[in-house]
Amino acid sequence: MSRTMQTMRATTVGSWGGPELLQEVELPRPVPEPGEILVRVHAAGVNATDWKQRASGGLGLWNNPPAVGWDVSGTVEAVGMGVTLFREGDQVAGMPHFPRQAGAYAEYVTGPARHFAHKPPEIGHIEAAALPLVSLTAWQALFDTAHLKPGQRVLIHAAAGGFGHIAVQIAKAHGLHVTGTARHEKHPFLRKLGADDLVDYTATDFTTAVRDVDAVLDTIGGDYGLRSLTVLRPGGRLVSLASPADDDLRPHAEARGFHAGFMLVEPDHATLVAIMDLVTAGRLRPEIETVLPLSQAAEAHRLGETGRTTGKIVLRVVEGTG
């Protein structure tokens, strides 16, 4: 059997647990179903949900073997029956199948055509692979869940992280007033992105520095959710992106006149196109913390789990990809 034509390199996890359990294996190259495209992956983004699900069991939705990753940027290799959005050779980026298994840490991936968008020529595959999951999450949290409008105020926790720095840019592009929590040394970076107010969480309790925001985006969890309720205005919304357990906050929030709950991102072609339009307009750019080869996926997870990165970690799948 020809490896080039019929198999591919992919990263799987042999059993749930630490990053050392990630392993590179040979798997059959997927074939697009009707309505799907086959993408030759140039780069794959690394997200917090990747290592959280690797450690905990993948929400029970992963196939066997469990293949890791969702964010992908690459070239359309083939199109399934009925696909009209893309042609072979198109450059695309997307987040196929989430939260079901996509297997983006691989040389090829398939997914519904409408889980992708054309990659803007203004960025390369490394930057494009950093965008889909975090940008869709930010957009859906800010506008579909929190229902924010221009001029309203949002607090974004961990604002310099892989999700946070994208959420700051999308919020500012839509006329929101942005407050972010981050270490002091990251404040100049966030100022360049347009953040209005910043709190060094290592020196200041954000609950004493922030008041009357319309929404809070919480990627941290723990006691951050309950504490964040104290900074909301009446009728404000807390959007938890950290853990389904944070749904326990709902009765506390409702008792105080707030809305709170956990949100999972969904693939959305129209929103992904709008996000790429922001890239084309120069209003959205991912910060890349580091780029590692696919063979170092375990190291990428170790680095991400430190919680100290600024921006995104990306895996380069095709050598020379920029």
PAVEXZA-862072 format. One record per residue (C-alpha): residue number from 1; x, y, z. Coordinates in steps of 0.5 Angstrom, whole numbers, plus 2048, in hexadecimal, padded with zeros to 3 digits. Layout:
N
<pt><seq>NUM</seq><xx>X</xx><yy>Y</yy><zz>Z</zz></pt>
...
//
This chain:
322
<pt><seq>1</seq><xx>800</xx><yy>800</yy><zz>800</zz></pt>
<pt><seq>2</seq><xx>803</xx><yy>807</yy><zz>7FE</zz></pt>
<pt><seq>3</seq><xx>804</xx><yy>80B</yy><zz>804</zz></pt>
<pt><seq>4</seq><xx>803</xx><yy>812</yy><zz>800</zz></pt>
<pt><seq>5</seq><xx>7FD</xx><yy>810</yy><zz>7FD</zz></pt>
<pt><seq>6</seq><xx>7F9</xx><yy>80C</yy><zz>802</zz></pt>
<pt><seq>7</seq><xx>7FC</xx><yy>80D</yy><zz>809</zz></pt>
<pt><seq>8</seq><xx>7FE</xx><yy>813</yy><zz>80D</zz></pt>
<pt><seq>9</seq><xx>802</xx><yy>816</yy><zz>813</zz></pt>
<pt><seq>10</seq><xx>7FD</xx><yy>817</yy><zz>819</zz></pt>
<pt><seq>11</seq><xx>7FE</xx><yy>819</yy><zz>820</zz></pt>
<pt><seq>12</seq><xx>7F9</xx><yy>814</yy><zz>825</zz></pt>
<pt><seq>13</seq><xx>7F9</xx><yy>813</yy><zz>82C</zz></pt>
<pt><seq>14</seq><xx>7FA</xx><yy>80C</yy><zz>82F</zz></pt>
<pt><seq>15</seq><xx>7F6</xx><yy>80D</yy><zz>835</zz></pt>
<pt><seq>16</seq><xx>7F3</xx><yy>813</yy><zz>839</zz></pt>
<pt><seq>17</seq><xx>7F8</xx><yy>817</yy><zz>83D</zz></pt>
<pt><seq>18</seq><xx>7FF</xx><yy>81B</yy><zz>83C</zz></pt>
<pt><seq>19</seq><xx>802</xx><yy>81E</yy><zz>836</zz></pt>
<pt><seq>20</seq><xx>807</xx><yy>818</yy><zz>836</zz></pt>
<pt><seq>21</seq><xx>801</xx><yy>814</yy><zz>834</zz></pt>
<pt><seq>22</seq><xx>801</xx><yy>817</yy><zz>82D</zz></pt>
<pt><seq>23</seq><xx>804</xx><yy>813</yy><zz>827</zz></pt>
<pt><seq>24</seq><xx>805</xx><yy>814</yy><zz>820</zz></pt>
<pt><seq>25</seq><xx>802</xx><yy>80E</yy><zz>81C</zz></pt>
<pt><seq>26</seq><xx>800</xx><yy>80C</yy><zz>815</zz></pt>
<pt><seq>27</seq><xx>7F9</xx><yy>80C</yy><zz>813</zz></pt>
<pt><seq>28</seq><xx>7F5</xx><yy>80B</yy><zz>80D</zz></pt>
<pt><seq>29</seq><xx>7F4</xx><yy>812</yy><zz>809</zz></pt>
<pt><seq>30</seq><xx>7ED</xx><yy>814</yy><zz>80A</zz></pt>
<pt><seq>31</seq><xx>7E8</xx><yy>815</yy><zz>804</zz></pt>
<pt><seq>32</seq><xx>7E3</xx><yy>81A</yy><zz>803</zz></pt>
<pt><seq>33</seq><xx>7DC</xx><yy>818</yy><zz>804</zz></pt>
<pt><seq>34</seq><xx>7D6</xx><yy>81C</yy><zz>800</zz></pt>
<pt><seq>35</seq><xx>7D6</xx><yy>823</yy><zz>802</zz></pt>
<pt><seq>36</seq><xx>7DD</xx><yy>823</yy><zz>805</zz></pt>
<pt><seq>37</seq><xx>7E4</xx><yy>825</yy><zz>803</zz></pt>
<pt><seq>38</seq><xx>7EB</xx><yy>822</yy><zz>804</zz></pt>
<pt><seq>39</seq><xx>7F0</xx><yy>826</yy><zz>806</zz></pt>
<pt><seq>40</seq><xx>7F8</xx><yy>825</yy><zz>806</zz></pt>
<pt><seq>41</seq><xx>7FA</xx><yy>828</yy><zz>80D</zz></pt>
<pt><seq>42</seq><xx>7FF</xx><yy>82E</yy><zz>80C</zz></pt>
<pt><seq>43</seq><xx>7FF</xx><yy>830</yy><zz>814</zz></pt>
<pt><seq>44</seq><xx>7FA</xx><yy>82E</yy><zz>81A</zz></pt>
<pt><seq>45</seq><xx>7F9</xx><yy>833</yy><zz>81F</zz></pt>
<pt><seq>46</seq><xx>7F9</xx><yy>830</yy><zz>827</zz></pt>
<pt><seq>47</seq><xx>7F4</xx><yy>832</yy><zz>82C</zz></pt>
<pt><seq>48</seq><xx>7F3</xx><yy>831</yy><zz>833</zz></pt>
<pt><seq>49</seq><xx>7ED</xx><yy>82D</yy><zz>831</zz></pt>
<pt><seq>50</seq><xx>7F2</xx><yy>828</yy><zz>82E</zz></pt>
<pt><seq>51</seq><xx>7F6</xx><yy>827</yy><zz>834</zz></pt>
<pt><seq>52</seq><xx>7F0</xx><yy>827</yy><zz>839</zz></pt>
<pt><seq>53</seq><xx>7EC</xx><yy>822</yy><zz>835</zz></pt>
<pt><seq>54</seq><xx>7F2</xx><yy>81D</yy><zz>834</zz></pt>
<pt><seq>55</seq><xx>7F3</xx><yy>81D</yy><zz>83B</zz></pt>
<pt><seq>56</seq><xx>7EC</xx><yy>81C</yy><zz>83D</zz></pt>
<pt><seq>57</seq><xx>7E9</xx><yy>817</yy><zz>838</zz></pt>
<pt><seq>58</seq><xx>7E7</xx><yy>81C</yy><zz>832</zz></pt>
<pt><seq>59</seq><xx>7DF</xx><yy>81D</yy><zz>834</zz></pt>
<pt><seq>60</seq><xx>7DE</xx><yy>816</yy><zz>832</zz></pt>
<pt><seq>61</seq><xx>7DE</xx><yy>818</yy><zz>82B</zz></pt>
<pt><seq>62</seq><xx>7E5</xx><yy>816</yy><zz>828</zz></pt>
<pt><seq>63</seq><xx>7E5</xx><yy>810</yy><zz>823</zz></pt>
<pt><seq>64</seq><xx>7EA</xx><yy>80A</yy><zz>824</zz></pt>
<pt><seq>65</seq><xx>7F0</xx><yy>80C</yy><zz>824</zz></pt>
<pt><seq>66</seq><xx>7EF</xx><yy>812</yy><zz>827</zz></pt>
<pt><seq>67</seq><xx>7F2</xx><yy>817</yy><zz>822</zz></pt>
<pt><seq>68</seq><xx>7F3</xx><yy>81E</yy><zz>825</zz></pt>
<pt><seq>69</seq><xx>7F2</xx><yy>826</yy><zz>822</zz></pt>
<pt><seq>70</seq><xx>7ED</xx><yy>82A</yy><zz>81F</zz></pt>
<pt><seq>71</seq><xx>7F0</xx><yy>830</yy><zz>81C</zz></pt>
<pt><seq>72</seq><xx>7F3</xx><yy>82F</yy><zz>815</zz></pt>
<pt><seq>73</seq><xx>7F5</xx><yy>833</yy><zz>80F</zz></pt>
<pt><seq>74</seq><xx>7F7</xx><yy>830</yy><zz>808</zz></pt>
<pt><seq>75</seq><xx>7F6</xx><yy>82E</yy><zz>801</zz></pt>
<pt><seq>76</seq><xx>7EF</xx><yy>82B</yy><zz>7FF</zz></pt>
<pt><seq>77</seq><xx>7F2</xx><yy>824</yy><zz>7FC</zz></pt>
<pt><seq>78</seq><xx>7EB</xx><yy>822</yy><zz>7FA</zz></pt>
<pt><seq>79</seq><xx>7E3</xx><yy>824</yy><zz>7FA</zz></pt>
<pt><seq>80</seq><xx>7DE</xx><yy>81F</yy><zz>7FC</zz></pt>
<pt><seq>81</seq><xx>7D7</xx><yy>81E</yy><zz>7F8</zz></pt>
<pt><seq>82</seq><xx>7D3</xx><yy>825</yy><zz>7F8</zz></pt>
<pt><seq>83</seq><xx>7D8</xx><yy>829</yy><zz>7FA</zz></pt>
<pt><seq>84</seq><xx>7D8</xx><yy>830</yy><zz>7F7</zz></pt>
<pt><seq>85</seq><xx>7DC</xx><yy>835</yy><zz>7FC</zz></pt>
<pt><seq>86</seq><xx>7E3</xx><yy>832</yy><zz>7FA</zz></pt>
<pt><seq>87</seq><xx>7E7</xx><yy>82F</yy><zz>7F5</zz></pt>
<pt><seq>88</seq><xx>7ED</xx><yy>82B</yy><zz>7F5</zz></pt>
<pt><seq>89</seq><xx>7F3</xx><yy>830</yy><zz>7F6</zz></pt>
<pt><seq>90</seq><xx>7EF</xx><yy>835</yy><zz>7FA</zz></pt>
<pt><seq>91</seq><xx>7F3</xx><yy>837</yy><zz>801</zz></pt>
<pt><seq>92</seq><xx>7EE</xx><yy>836</yy><zz>807</zz></pt>
<pt><seq>93</seq><xx>7EE</xx><yy>837</yy><zz>80E</zz></pt>
<pt><seq>94</seq><xx>7E9</xx><yy>834</yy><zz>813</zz></pt>
<pt><seq>95</seq><xx>7E7</xx><yy>830</yy><zz>819</zz></pt>
<pt><seq>96</seq><xx>7E3</xx><yy>82A</yy><zz>817</zz></pt>
<pt><seq>97</seq><xx>7DE</xx><yy>826</yy><zz>81B</zz></pt>
<pt><seq>98</seq><xx>7DF</xx><yy>829</yy><zz>822</zz></pt>
<pt><seq>99</seq><xx>7DE</xx><yy>826</yy><zz>827</zz></pt>
<pt><seq>100</seq><xx>7DF</xx><yy>81F</yy><zz>823</zz></pt>
<pt><seq>101</seq><xx>7E5</xx><yy>81D</yy><zz>821</zz></pt>
<pt><seq>102</seq><xx>7E9</xx><yy>820</yy><zz>81B</zz></pt>
<pt><seq>103</seq><xx>7F0</xx><yy>81E</yy><zz>81C</zz></pt>
<pt><seq>104</seq><xx>7F3</xx><yy>824</yy><zz>819</zz></pt>
<pt><seq>105</seq><xx>7FA</xx><yy>822</yy><zz>81C</zz></pt>
<pt><seq>106</seq><xx>7FB</xx><yy>81E</yy><zz>816</zz></pt>
<pt><seq>107</seq><xx>7FD</xx><yy>81F</yy><zz>80E</zz></pt>
<pt><seq>108</seq><xx>7F6</xx><yy>81F</yy><zz>80C</zz></pt>
<pt><seq>109</seq><xx>7EF</xx><yy>820</yy><zz>80F</zz></pt>
<pt><seq>110</seq><xx>7E8</xx><yy>820</yy><zz>80C</zz></pt>
<pt><seq>111</seq><xx>7E2</xx><yy>824</yy><zz>80E</zz></pt>
<pt><seq>112</seq><xx>7DC</xx><yy>827</yy><zz>80C</zz></pt>
<pt><seq>113</seq><xx>7DD</xx><yy>82C</yy><zz>807</zz></pt>
<pt><seq>114</seq><xx>7D9</xx><yy>832</yy><zz>80B</zz></pt>
<pt><seq>115</seq><xx>7DE</xx><yy>830</yy><zz>811</zz></pt>
<pt><seq>116</seq><xx>7E3</xx><yy>834</yy><zz>80D</zz></pt>
<pt><seq>117</seq><xx>7E5</xx><yy>83B</yy><zz>80A</zz></pt>
<pt><seq>118</seq><xx>7EA</xx><yy>83D</yy><zz>805</zz></pt>
<pt><seq>119</seq><xx>7F0</xx><yy>83F</yy><zz>808</zz></pt>
<pt><seq>120</seq><xx>7F2</xx><yy>847</yy><zz>807</zz></pt>
<pt><seq>121</seq><xx>7F8</xx><yy>848</yy><zz>802</zz></pt>
<pt><seq>122</seq><xx>7FA</xx><yy>84D</yy><zz>807</zz></pt>
<pt><seq>123</seq><xx>7FC</xx><yy>847</yy><zz>80C</zz></pt>
<pt><seq>124</seq><xx>800</xx><yy>841</yy><zz>80C</zz></pt>
<pt><seq>125</seq><xx>7FE</xx><yy>83A</yy><zz>80E</zz></pt>
<pt><seq>126</seq><xx>801</xx><yy>83B</yy><zz>815</zz></pt>
<pt><seq>127</seq><xx>7FD</xx><yy>841</yy><zz>817</zz></pt>
<pt><seq>128</seq><xx>7F7</xx><yy>83E</yy><zz>813</zz></pt>
<pt><seq>129</seq><xx>7F7</xx><yy>838</yy><zz>817</zz></pt>
<pt><seq>130</seq><xx>7F7</xx><yy>83C</yy><zz>81E</zz></pt>
<pt><seq>131</seq><xx>7F1</xx><yy>83F</yy><zz>81C</zz></pt>
<pt><seq>132</seq><xx>7EA</xx><yy>83B</yy><zz>81B</zz></pt>
<pt><seq>133</seq><xx>7E9</xx><yy>838</yy><zz>822</zz></pt>
<pt><seq>134</seq><xx>7EB</xx><yy>83E</yy><zz>827</zz></pt>
<pt><seq>135</seq><xx>7E8</xx><yy>843</yy><zz>822</zz></pt>
<pt><seq>136</seq><xx>7E1</xx><yy>83F</yy><zz>821</zz></pt>
<pt><seq>137</seq><xx>7E1</xx><yy>83E</yy><zz>829</zz></pt>
<pt><seq>138</seq><xx>7E2</xx><yy>846</yy><zz>82A</zz></pt>
<pt><seq>139</seq><xx>7DD</xx><yy>848</yy><zz>825</zz></pt>
<pt><seq>140</seq><xx>7D7</xx><yy>843</yy><zz>827</zz></pt>
<pt><seq>141</seq><xx>7D9</xx><yy>845</yy><zz>82E</zz></pt>
<pt><seq>142</seq><xx>7D9</xx><yy>84C</yy><zz>82D</zz></pt>
<pt><seq>143</seq><xx>7D3</xx><yy>84D</yy><zz>828</zz></pt>
<pt><seq>144</seq><xx>7CF</xx><yy>847</yy><zz>828</zz></pt>
<pt><seq>145</seq><xx>7CF</xx><yy>845</yy><zz>830</zz></pt>
<pt><seq>146</seq><xx>7D0</xx><yy>84C</yy><zz>833</zz></pt>
<pt><seq>147</seq><xx>7CD</xx><yy>850</yy><zz>82E</zz></pt>
<pt><seq>148</seq><xx>7D1</xx><yy>856</yy><zz>82F</zz></pt>
<pt><seq>149</seq><xx>7D1</xx><yy>85C</yy><zz>82B</zz></pt>
<pt><seq>150</seq><xx>7D5</xx><yy>862</yy><zz>829</zz></pt>
<pt><seq>151</seq><xx>7D7</xx><yy>866</yy><zz>82F</zz></pt>
<pt><seq>152</seq><xx>7D6</xx><yy>861</yy><zz>834</zz></pt>
<pt><seq>153</seq><xx>7DB</xx><yy>85E</yy><zz>839</zz></pt>
<pt><seq>154</seq><xx>7DE</xx><yy>857</yy><zz>839</zz></pt>
<pt><seq>155</seq><xx>7E3</xx><yy>854</yy><zz>83E</zz></pt>
<pt><seq>156</seq><xx>7E8</xx><yy>84F</yy><zz>83B</zz></pt>
<pt><seq>157</seq><xx>7EC</xx><yy>84A</yy><zz>83F</zz></pt>
<pt><seq>158</seq><xx>7F3</xx><yy>848</yy><zz>83D</zz></pt>
<pt><seq>159</seq><xx>7F3</xx><yy>84D</yy><zz>838</zz></pt>
<pt><seq>160</seq><xx>7FA</xx><yy>84C</yy><zz>835</zz></pt>
<pt><seq>161</seq><xx>7F8</xx><yy>844</yy><zz>834</zz></pt>
<pt><seq>162</seq><xx>7F7</xx><yy>841</yy><zz>82E</zz></pt>
<pt><seq>163</seq><xx>7EF</xx><yy>842</yy><zz>82E</zz></pt>
<pt><seq>164</seq><xx>7F0</xx><yy>849</yy><zz>832</zz></pt>
<pt><seq>165</seq><xx>7F4</xx><yy>84D</yy><zz>82D</zz></pt>
<pt><seq>166</seq><xx>7EF</xx><yy>84B</yy><zz>828</zz></pt>
<pt><seq>167</seq><xx>7E9</xx><yy>84C</yy><zz>82C</zz></pt>
<pt><seq>168</seq><xx>7EC</xx><yy>853</yy><zz>82D</zz></pt>
<pt><seq>169</seq><xx>7ED</xx><yy>855</yy><zz>826</zz></pt>
<pt><seq>170</seq><xx>7E6</xx><yy>852</yy><zz>824</zz></pt>
<pt><seq>171</seq><xx>7E3</xx><yy>856</yy><zz>829</zz></pt>
<pt><seq>172</seq><xx>7E7</xx><yy>85D</yy><zz>827</zz></pt>
<pt><seq>173</seq><xx>7E5</xx><yy>85C</yy><zz>820</zz></pt>
<pt><seq>174</seq><xx>7DE</xx><yy>85C</yy><zz>822</zz></pt>
<pt><seq>175</seq><xx>7DE</xx><yy>862</yy><zz>826</zz></pt>
<pt><seq>176</seq><xx>7DE</xx><yy>85F</yy><zz>82D</zz></pt>
<pt><seq>177</seq><xx>7E2</xx><yy>862</yy><zz>833</zz></pt>
<pt><seq>178</seq><xx>7E7</xx><yy>85C</yy><zz>836</zz></pt>
<pt><seq>179</seq><xx>7EA</xx><yy>85B</yy><zz>83C</zz></pt>
<pt><seq>180</seq><xx>7EF</xx><yy>855</yy><zz>83D</zz></pt>
<pt><seq>181</seq><xx>7F2</xx><yy>852</yy><zz>842</zz></pt>
<pt><seq>182</seq><xx>7FA</xx><yy>850</yy><zz>841</zz></pt>
<pt><seq>183</seq><xx>800</xx><yy>850</yy><zz>844</zz></pt>
<pt><seq>184</seq><xx>803</xx><yy>857</yy><zz>844</zz></pt>
<pt><seq>185</seq><xx>809</xx><yy>855</yy><zz>83F</zz></pt>
<pt><seq>186</seq><xx>803</xx><yy>854</yy><zz>83A</zz></pt>
<pt><seq>187</seq><xx>800</xx><yy>85A</yy><zz>83A</zz></pt>
<pt><seq>188</seq><xx>804</xx><yy>85E</yy><zz>835</zz></pt>
<pt><seq>189</seq><xx>802</xx><yy>858</yy><zz>830</zz></pt>
<pt><seq>190</seq><xx>7FB</xx><yy>859</yy><zz>832</zz></pt>
<pt><seq>191</seq><xx>7FB</xx><yy>860</yy><zz>831</zz></pt>
<pt><seq>192</seq><xx>7FD</xx><yy>85F</yy><zz>82A</zz></pt>
<pt><seq>193</seq><xx>7F7</xx><yy>85B</yy><zz>829</zz></pt>
<pt><seq>194</seq><xx>7F2</xx><yy>861</yy><zz>82B</zz></pt>
<pt><seq>195</seq><xx>7F1</xx><yy>85E</yy><zz>832</zz></pt>
<pt><seq>196</seq><xx>7EE</xx><yy>864</yy><zz>836</zz></pt>
<pt><seq>197</seq><xx>7EF</xx><yy>862</yy><zz>83E</zz></pt>
<pt><seq>198</seq><xx>7F4</xx><yy>85D</yy><zz>840</zz></pt>
<pt><seq>199</seq><xx>7F4</xx><yy>85A</yy><zz>847</zz></pt>
<pt><seq>200</seq><xx>7FB</xx><yy>856</yy><zz>84A</zz></pt>
<pt><seq>201</seq><xx>7F7</xx><yy>850</yy><zz>84D</zz></pt>
<pt><seq>202</seq><xx>7FE</xx><yy>84E</yy><zz>851</zz></pt>
<pt><seq>203</seq><xx>7FE</xx><yy>855</yy><zz>854</zz></pt>
<pt><seq>204</seq><xx>7F6</xx><yy>857</yy><zz>854</zz></pt>
<pt><seq>205</seq><xx>7F0</xx><yy>854</yy><zz>856</zz></pt>
<pt><seq>206</seq><xx>7EC</xx><yy>855</yy><zz>850</zz></pt>
<pt><seq>207</seq><xx>7E5</xx><yy>855</yy><zz>854</zz></pt>
<pt><seq>208</seq><xx>7E8</xx><yy>85C</yy><zz>857</zz></pt>
<pt><seq>209</seq><xx>7EA</xx><yy>85F</yy><zz>850</zz></pt>
<pt><seq>210</seq><xx>7E4</xx><yy>85D</yy><zz>84C</zz></pt>
<pt><seq>211</seq><xx>7DD</xx><yy>860</yy><zz>84C</zz></pt>
<pt><seq>212</seq><xx>7D7</xx><yy>85F</yy><zz>848</zz></pt>
<pt><seq>213</seq><xx>7D9</xx><yy>85B</yy><zz>842</zz></pt>
<pt><seq>214</seq><xx>7D4</xx><yy>859</yy><zz>83D</zz></pt>
<pt><seq>215</seq><xx>7D7</xx><yy>852</yy><zz>83C</zz></pt>
<pt><seq>216</seq><xx>7DD</xx><yy>84E</yy><zz>83F</zz></pt>
<pt><seq>217</seq><xx>7E0</xx><yy>848</yy><zz>83B</zz></pt>
<pt><seq>218</seq><xx>7E3</xx><yy>843</yy><zz>840</zz></pt>
<pt><seq>219</seq><xx>7E9</xx><yy>83E</yy><zz>83D</zz></pt>
<pt><seq>220</seq><xx>7EB</xx><yy>83D</yy><zz>844</zz></pt>
<pt><seq>221</seq><xx>7E6</xx><yy>83A</yy><zz>848</zz></pt>
<pt><seq>222</seq><xx>7E7</xx><yy>838</yy><zz>84F</zz></pt>
<pt><seq>223</seq><xx>7E4</xx><yy>83E</yy><zz>854</zz></pt>
<pt><seq>224</seq><xx>7E5</xx><yy>843</yy><zz>84E</zz></pt>
<pt><seq>225</seq><xx>7DE</xx><yy>842</yy><zz>84C</zz></pt>
<pt><seq>226</seq><xx>7DB</xx><yy>843</yy><zz>852</zz></pt>
<pt><seq>227</seq><xx>7E0</xx><yy>849</yy><zz>854</zz></pt>
<pt><seq>228</seq><xx>7DE</xx><yy>84C</yy><zz>84D</zz></pt>
<pt><seq>229</seq><xx>7D7</xx><yy>84C</yy><zz>84E</zz></pt>
<pt><seq>230</seq><xx>7D9</xx><yy>852</yy><zz>853</zz></pt>
<pt><seq>231</seq><xx>7DB</xx><yy>856</yy><zz>84D</zz></pt>
<pt><seq>232</seq><xx>7D5</xx><yy>856</yy><zz>849</zz></pt>
<pt><seq>233</seq><xx>7D0</xx><yy>85B</yy><zz>848</zz></pt>
<pt><seq>234</seq><xx>7C8</xx><yy>859</yy><zz>849</zz></pt>
<pt><seq>235</seq><xx>7C6</xx><yy>855</yy><zz>844</zz></pt>
<pt><seq>236</seq><xx>7CD</xx><yy>853</yy><zz>842</zz></pt>
<pt><seq>237</seq><xx>7D0</xx><yy>84C</yy><zz>83F</zz></pt>
<pt><seq>238</seq><xx>7D5</xx><yy>848</yy><zz>841</zz></pt>
<pt><seq>239</seq><xx>7D8</xx><yy>843</yy><zz>83B</zz></pt>
<pt><seq>240</seq><xx>7DC</xx><yy>83D</yy><zz>83E</zz></pt>
<pt><seq>241</seq><xx>7E1</xx><yy>83A</yy><zz>839</zz></pt>
<pt><seq>242</seq><xx>7E4</xx><yy>836</yy><zz>83E</zz></pt>
<pt><seq>243</seq><xx>7E0</xx><yy>830</yy><zz>841</zz></pt>
<pt><seq>244</seq><xx>7D9</xx><yy>82D</yy><zz>840</zz></pt>
<pt><seq>245</seq><xx>7D9</xx><yy>82D</yy><zz>848</zz></pt>
<pt><seq>246</seq><xx>7D9</xx><yy>835</yy><zz>848</zz></pt>
<pt><seq>247</seq><xx>7D1</xx><yy>834</yy><zz>846</zz></pt>
<pt><seq>248</seq><xx>7D1</xx><yy>833</yy><zz>84E</zz></pt>
<pt><seq>249</seq><xx>7D1</xx><yy>83B</yy><zz>84E</zz></pt>
<pt><seq>250</seq><xx>7CB</xx><yy>83C</yy><zz>84A</zz></pt>
<pt><seq>251</seq><xx>7C6</xx><yy>83C</yy><zz>851</zz></pt>
<pt><seq>252</seq><xx>7CB</xx><yy>841</yy><zz>854</zz></pt>
<pt><seq>253</seq><xx>7CB</xx><yy>845</yy><zz>84E</zz></pt>
<pt><seq>254</seq><xx>7C4</xx><yy>845</yy><zz>84D</zz></pt>
<pt><seq>255</seq><xx>7C3</xx><yy>847</yy><zz>855</zz></pt>
<pt><seq>256</seq><xx>7C6</xx><yy>84D</yy><zz>853</zz></pt>
<pt><seq>257</seq><xx>7C3</xx><yy>84F</yy><zz>84D</zz></pt>
<pt><seq>258</seq><xx>7C9</xx><yy>84C</yy><zz>848</zz></pt>
<pt><seq>259</seq><xx>7C9</xx><yy>847</yy><zz>843</zz></pt>
<pt><seq>260</seq><xx>7CF</xx><yy>842</yy><zz>843</zz></pt>
<pt><seq>261</seq><xx>7D0</xx><yy>83B</yy><zz>840</zz></pt>
<pt><seq>262</seq><xx>7D5</xx><yy>837</yy><zz>83C</zz></pt>
<pt><seq>263</seq><xx>7D6</xx><yy>838</yy><zz>834</zz></pt>
<pt><seq>264</seq><xx>7D9</xx><yy>833</yy><zz>82F</zz></pt>
<pt><seq>265</seq><xx>7DB</xx><yy>836</yy><zz>829</zz></pt>
<pt><seq>266</seq><xx>7D8</xx><yy>833</yy><zz>822</zz></pt>
<pt><seq>267</seq><xx>7DA</xx><yy>833</yy><zz>81B</zz></pt>
<pt><seq>268</seq><xx>7D7</xx><yy>839</yy><zz>817</zz></pt>
<pt><seq>269</seq><xx>7D9</xx><yy>83A</yy><zz>810</zz></pt>
<pt><seq>270</seq><xx>7D6</xx><yy>841</yy><zz>810</zz></pt>
<pt><seq>271</seq><xx>7DA</xx><yy>844</yy><zz>816</zz></pt>
<pt><seq>272</seq><xx>7E0</xx><yy>841</yy><zz>814</zz></pt>
<pt><seq>273</seq><xx>7E0</xx><yy>845</yy><zz>80D</zz></pt>
<pt><seq>274</seq><xx>7DE</xx><yy>84B</yy><zz>811</zz></pt>
<pt><seq>275</seq><xx>7E4</xx><yy>84A</yy><zz>816</zz></pt>
<pt><seq>276</seq><xx>7E9</xx><yy>849</yy><zz>810</zz></pt>
<pt><seq>277</seq><xx>7E6</xx><yy>84F</yy><zz>80D</zz></pt>
<pt><seq>278</seq><xx>7E9</xx><yy>853</yy><zz>813</zz></pt>
<pt><seq>279</seq><xx>7EF</xx><yy>850</yy><zz>812</zz></pt>
<pt><seq>280</seq><xx>7EF</xx><yy>852</yy><zz>80B</zz></pt>
<pt><seq>281</seq><xx>7ED</xx><yy>859</yy><zz>80D</zz></pt>
<pt><seq>282</seq><xx>7F3</xx><yy>859</yy><zz>812</zz></pt>
<pt><seq>283</seq><xx>7EF</xx><yy>859</yy><zz>818</zz></pt>
<pt><seq>284</seq><xx>7F1</xx><yy>852</yy><zz>81B</zz></pt>
<pt><seq>285</seq><xx>7F8</xx><yy>84E</yy><zz>81B</zz></pt>
<pt><seq>286</seq><xx>7FA</xx><yy>848</yy><zz>820</zz></pt>
<pt><seq>287</seq><xx>800</xx><yy>849</yy><zz>824</zz></pt>
<pt><seq>288</seq><xx>804</xx><yy>843</yy><zz>823</zz></pt>
<pt><seq>289</seq><xx>808</xx><yy>840</yy><zz>829</zz></pt>
<pt><seq>290</seq><xx>80B</xx><yy>83B</yy><zz>826</zz></pt>
<pt><seq>291</seq><xx>80B</xx><yy>836</yy><zz>820</zz></pt>
<pt><seq>292</seq><xx>80D</xx><yy>82F</yy><zz>821</zz></pt>
<pt><seq>293</seq><xx>80D</xx><yy>829</yy><zz>81C</zz></pt>
<pt><seq>294</seq><xx>808</xx><yy>824</yy><zz>81C</zz></pt>
<pt><seq>295</seq><xx>80C</xx><yy>81F</yy><zz>81F</zz></pt>
<pt><seq>296</seq><xx>80D</xx><yy>823</yy><zz>826</zz></pt>
<pt><seq>297</seq><xx>805</xx><yy>824</yy><zz>827</zz></pt>
<pt><seq>298</seq><xx>807</xx><yy>821</yy><zz>82E</zz></pt>
<pt><seq>299</seq><xx>80B</xx><yy>827</yy><zz>82F</zz></pt>
<pt><seq>300</seq><xx>806</xx><yy>82C</yy><zz>82D</zz></pt>
<pt><seq>301</seq><xx>801</xx><yy>829</yy><zz>832</zz></pt>
<pt><seq>302</seq><xx>806</xx><yy>82A</yy><zz>838</zz></pt>
<pt><seq>303</seq><xx>808</xx><yy>831</yy><zz>836</zz></pt>
<pt><seq>304</seq><xx>800</xx><yy>833</yy><zz>835</zz></pt>
<pt><seq>305</seq><xx>7FF</xx><yy>830</yy><zz>83C</zz></pt>
<pt><seq>306</seq><xx>804</xx><yy>834</yy><zz>83F</zz></pt>
<pt><seq>307</seq><xx>7FE</xx><yy>83A</yy><zz>83E</zz></pt>
<pt><seq>308</seq><xx>804</xx><yy>83F</yy><zz>83D</zz></pt>
<pt><seq>309</seq><xx>804</xx><yy>840</yy><zz>836</zz></pt>
<pt><seq>310</seq><xx>802</xx><yy>846</yy><zz>832</zz></pt>
<pt><seq>311</seq><xx>7FE</xx><yy>844</yy><zz>82C</zz></pt>
<pt><seq>312</seq><xx>7FE</xx><yy>83E</yy><zz>828</zz></pt>
<pt><seq>313</seq><xx>802</xx><yy>837</yy><zz>827</zz></pt>
<pt><seq>314</seq><xx>802</xx><yy>834</yy><zz>820</zz></pt>
<pt><seq>315</seq><xx>804</xx><yy>82E</yy><zz>81D</zz></pt>
<pt><seq>316</seq><xx>807</xx><yy>82E</yy><zz>817</zz></pt>
<pt><seq>317</seq><xx>805</xx><yy>828</yy><zz>813</zz></pt>
<pt><seq>318</seq><xx>808</xx><yy>82A</yy><zz>80C</zz></pt>
<pt><seq>319</seq><xx>810</xx><yy>82C</yy><zz>80C</zz></pt>
<pt><seq>320</seq><xx>811</xx><yy>833</yy><zz>80A</zz></pt>
<pt><seq>321</seq><xx>80A</xx><yy>835</yy><zz>80B</zz></pt>
<pt><seq>322</seq><xx>809</xx><yy>83C</yy><zz>80D</zz></pt>
//
